[in-house]
Structures are given as structure tokens and as C-alpha cells.
Amino acid sequence: MEPKNKVIVITGGSGGIGSSMASAFLREGAEAVVISDLDSAPVKACADTLGCDWRVCDVTDESQVQGLVDYVISKYGRVDVYCSNAGAAGSDSGVLTDASNDIWQKQWDLHVMAHIYASRALLPGMIDRGEGYFLITSSAAGLLAATGSGPYTVTKAAAIKFAECLSITHGDDGVGVAVLCPQGVATAMAPKSLGNGQTDGILEPETVAAVVIESMRDGRFHVLPHPEVEGYVRRKGDDVDRWLGGMRRLRRRSLELQR
């Protein structure tokens, strides 16, 4: 998928990875880029700076997602690329199940249902045209795990599984799917380290955006700004019991550092 001449929508677009992707797509010659976010002031300011279109949208509300899609189609005729990028950090206490039902539900709505709502709104048109592209922002935590972030890890993993199902079911309809799985990125929600102490570097969002475009052109499903993650996933698959033991050791070291 080439960004040039494409109509592109990016949720969570007023900063961080979202705004950096918007800037990169515009440089690559996108026909139109529409960014959305929860609050009007920051998303409008970002759009004014970039020179793109914008809308307010709460992606956990299906009617608002449908409204965003309807707006773009009415103005630009189609949506070629949808970057389902909105997300929020999550954490739990020392006991995984102590996280409240409200926390679990909010993370689920944001990191899973938002992608389903977008796909429900866009798939019919993409299938009719025989082309389209979804980029779903997950996390290396979804491929692996992040200790101390149970609701985040679980819902990001579910996002990856949904993206896999989307690709399997509609890849032959011409719908491309990719899942973005970075470790630490220098955004407002980024931790100083990943997994309570382990990361392969905090990347700038502009670097992540460049990897997104490269992966789109190559047709890769896993978009991995931290290439080390691929090796970790392979080792996890080779011996999951050993991997779980390693993660428990990581958690113990983290707890010791907190004392």
C-alpha cells in the first residue's frame, strides 16, 4: 500500500504516533489526511499545524466512529487507509484481578471494540472496491507482556488477534491489515521503560511513522519499530515455559527495585 493519493484517517491523531503518521503521510503525497481525537482544541491545533482535516471522535462510541467515517466519505468519497491508533495506558496493583471492572471495560472498549467499530463501518465499502487498509495500533506488550499492566496487555493482545482474524477473513477481498507493535515511544503516555525495567530504547514517534510507511509498502503484518521484538516472539514460541519463567524473574527484579 502506497500512501500517495490515498485518503487516510488516523484516530488518536492529535499527538505522538498519530500526528507523526499524519505528517509522514502528507509528505508522501496523501490526497487527504483526517485526524481525530477526543478534544477539539488539541486536534484542531495539530491539524492547523499539519495542514490537514480533523474531527472530534470518541472511538469507544460506535455512533461517533460511524459519524467519522460518514464525514470522510461524504467529503472525500472514500477511506483508503484507517489507522486505528487511539489508546491509553493502563496498570494494575500487585494482584492482577484487583483492577476494577471499570478499568478492564474501558481498556477493552478502547483497545478492542474501537477497531471492531471501525471495521464494521468500513469493510463493506472496501470489499466493494476490492481495496483498503487497516493499521491497528497494538503494542509489543500485546505480542509479549508488560508486567504491572494486566488490562493493557490483555486488551492489546486481543487487538492483535482481531487484526489476524481481519486479515484471514478479508485479505482475499483486497483488504490489507497490519498491526503496529512498538515498545517504548516518546509520547505523553510512554513509560520511561517497558515492562517495569526492560526496553530496547525509547523511540521518537517520527521514527515509528517511518517504519509504518516502510511496512505498508512491504505488505508486512507485524510493524515492529523495535526489531528485537521479532526475536523475543520467536523465543517465546520456541519455549513458552522458559519465557514465562523469564518474565517472572523480570517481575521479581522490578519489585525489588521498588522497595
C-alpha positions in Angstrom: 0.0 0.0 0.0 1.4 3.4 -1.1 0.2 6.5 0.9 0.3 8.7 -2.2 -3.1 9.8 -3.4 -4.8 8.0 -0.5 -7.5 9.2 1.8 -6.3 8.4 5.3 -8.0 8.6 8.7 -6.0 8.5 12.0 -7.6 8.2 15.4 -5.7 9.4 18.4 -4.2 11.9 15.9 -3.5 15.0 17.9 0.0 14.0 19.1 2.6 11.3 19.4 2.4 8.5 16.9 -0.8 9.7 15.4 0.3 13.2 14.5 3.7 11.8 13.3 2.0 9.4 11.0 -0.2 12.2 9.7 2.8 14.3 8.9 4.6 11.4 7.2 1.6 10.6 5.1 1.2 14.2 4.0 4.9 14.3 2.9 4.3 11.1 1.0 1.6 12.8 -1.1 -1.6 11.6 0.6 -4.7 13.1 -1.1 -6.2 13.8 2.3 -5.4 13.1 6.0 -8.1 13.4 8.6 -7.0 13.2 12.2 -9.4 12.7 15.1 -9.2 12.8 18.9 -11.4 13.3 22.0 -10.9 17.0 22.5 -11.4 19.7 19.8 -8.7 22.2 20.9 -5.6 19.9 20.6 -6.8 18.1 17.5 -7.7 21.4 15.7 -4.3 22.9 16.7 -2.5 19.8 15.4 -4.5 19.8 12.1 -3.8 23.6 11.7 -0.1 22.9 12.1 0.0 20.0 9.7 -2.4 21.4 7.2 -4.9 18.5 7.3 -8.5 17.9 8.2 -9.8 17.0 11.6 -12.8 15.7 13.6 -13.6 15.0 17.2 -14.4 11.4 17.9 -14.7 9.1 20.9 -13.7 5.8 19.4 -15.4 3.9 22.2 -18.7 5.1 20.9 -19.8 3.3 17.8 -22.1 6.1 16.6 -19.2 8.5 16.7 -16.9 6.2 14.8 -19.6 5.8 12.1 -20.0 9.5 12.1 -16.3 10.0 11.5 -16.3 7.5 8.6 -19.5 9.1 7.1 -17.9 12.6 7.3 -14.8 11.4 5.4 -16.7 9.5 2.8 -19.1 12.4 2.2 -16.2 14.9 1.8 -13.6 12.8 0.1 -15.5 9.9 -1.5 -13.8 7.0 0.3 -11.5 5.9 3.1 -8.4 4.1 1.7 -6.4 3.8 5.0 -7.7 3.7 8.5 -5.2 4.0 11.3 -7.0 2.8 14.5 -4.4 4.4 16.7 -6.3 5.7 19.8 -5.2 4.2 23.1 -4.4 4.8 26.7 -2.0 3.4 29.3 -3.3 1.0 31.9 -1.9 -0.5 35.1 -2.9 -2.8 37.9 -1.8 -3.3 41.5 0.2 -6.2 42.8 -2.8 -8.5 42.4 -3.8 -8.8 38.8 -7.5 -9.2 39.4 -7.6 -6.1 41.8 -8.1 -3.9 38.7 -11.7 -2.8 38.7 -14.3 -3.9 36.2 -14.5 -0.3 35.1 -10.7 -0.3 34.2 -11.0 -3.6 32.4 -14.0 -2.4 30.4 -12.5 1.0 29.5 -9.4 -0.7 28.2 -11.4 -3.3 26.3 -13.6 -0.6 24.7 -10.6 1.5 23.6 -8.2 -1.3 22.5 -10.6 -3.8 21.0 -14.1 -2.5 20.3 -12.9 0.6 18.7 -11.2 -1.5 16.0 -14.4 -3.5 15.6 -16.5 -0.4 15.2 -14.2 1.0 12.5 -14.1 -2.3 10.6 -17.9 -2.6 10.7 -18.2 0.9 9.3 -15.5 0.5 6.6 -15.5 -3.1 5.4 -18.5 -3.0 3.1 -17.1 -0.2 1.1 -13.6 -1.6 1.0 -14.9 -5.0 -0.1 -16.9 -3.4 -2.9 -13.9 -1.5 -4.1 -11.6 -4.5 -3.7 -9.1 -2.5 -1.7 -8.4 -0.8 1.6 -6.0 -0.9 4.5 -6.3 -1.1 8.3 -3.4 -0.3 10.6 -4.3 -1.3 14.2 -2.0 0.1 16.9 -1.3 -2.5 19.5 2.0 -2.8 21.4 4.9 -5.1 22.0 3.1 -5.8 25.3 0.3 -7.5 23.2 2.8 -9.8 21.5 4.7 -10.5 24.7 3.6 -8.9 28.0 4.2 -6.0 30.3 4.3 -6.7 34.0 2.1 -4.5 36.1 -0.2 -3.7 33.1 -2.6 -6.6 33.0 -5.7 -4.8 31.4 -3.4 -3.1 28.9 -1.5 -6.2 28.0 -4.6 -8.4 27.7 -6.6 -5.9 25.5 -3.6 -5.2 23.3 -3.2 -8.9 22.7 -6.9 -9.1 21.8 -6.3 -6.3 19.3 -3.6 -8.3 17.6 -5.9 -11.4 17.4 -8.7 -9.3 15.9 -6.2 -8.0 13.3 -5.2 -11.5 12.5 -8.8 -12.5 12.0 -9.5 -9.5 9.9 -6.5 -10.3 7.6 -7.5 -14.0 7.3 -11.2 -13.3 6.6 -10.8 -10.3 4.2 -7.3 -10.4 2.8 -8.6 -12.1 -0.3 -11.1 -9.2 -0.6 -8.2 -6.9 -1.2 -8.2 -5.5 2.4 -4.7 -5.1 3.8 -4.2 -5.3 7.6 -1.2 -4.5 9.7 -0.6 -4.3 13.5 1.8 -1.7 15.0 3.6 -3.2 18.0 6.3 -0.8 19.4 8.0 -0.9 22.7 8.6 2.5 24.3 7.8 5.6 22.3 8.4 9.2 23.4 4.8 10.2 23.8 2.7 11.6 26.6 1.6 8.1 27.7 5.0 6.5 27.4 6.8 4.9 30.4 10.4 5.6 30.9 11.0 1.9 30.4 8.9 -1.0 29.2 7.9 -4.0 31.3 8.9 -2.3 34.5 12.6 -2.1 33.6 13.2 -3.6 30.2 13.1 -1.9 26.8 15.2 -1.7 23.7 15.2 2.1 23.7 12.6 4.8 23.6 12.0 5.8 20.0 10.8 9.1 18.7 7.3 8.9 17.1 8.7 10.2 13.8 10.9 7.0 13.7 7.8 4.9 14.3 5.9 6.7 11.5 8.8 6.0 9.1 8.6 2.3 9.9 4.9 2.3 9.4 5.3 3.6 5.8 8.0 1.1 5.1 5.9 -1.7 6.4 2.9 -0.6 4.4 4.9 -0.7 1.2 6.3 -4.1 2.0 2.9 -5.5 3.0 4.1 -6.7 6.4 1.5 -7.6 9.1 3.8 -7.0 12.1 5.0 -3.5 12.2 7.9 -3.6 14.6 9.8 -0.3 15.2 11.9 -2.2 17.7 13.2 -5.1 15.5 14.4 -7.0 18.6 10.7 -7.8 19.3 10.6 -10.3 16.5 13.3 -12.4 18.2 11.6 -12.3 21.5 8.4 -13.5 19.9 10.2 -16.4 18.3 11.9 -17.4 21.5 8.5 -17.2 23.3 7.1 -19.6 20.7 10.0 -22.0 21.0 9.6 -22.5 24.7 6.8 -20.7 26.4 7.5 -22.1 29.8 11.1 -20.7 29.7 9.7 -17.4 28.6 7.2 -17.3 31.5 10.0 -18.1 33.9 12.0 -15.2 32.5 9.1 -12.8 32.8 8.6 -13.9 36.5 12.3 -13.1 37.1 11.8 -9.7 35.5 8.8 -9.0 37.7 10.8 -10.0 40.9 13.6 -7.7 40.0 11.2 -4.9 39.4 9.5 -5.4 42.7 12.9 -5.4 44.4 13.9 -2.1 42.8 10.6 -0.6 44.1 11.4 -1.4 47.7 
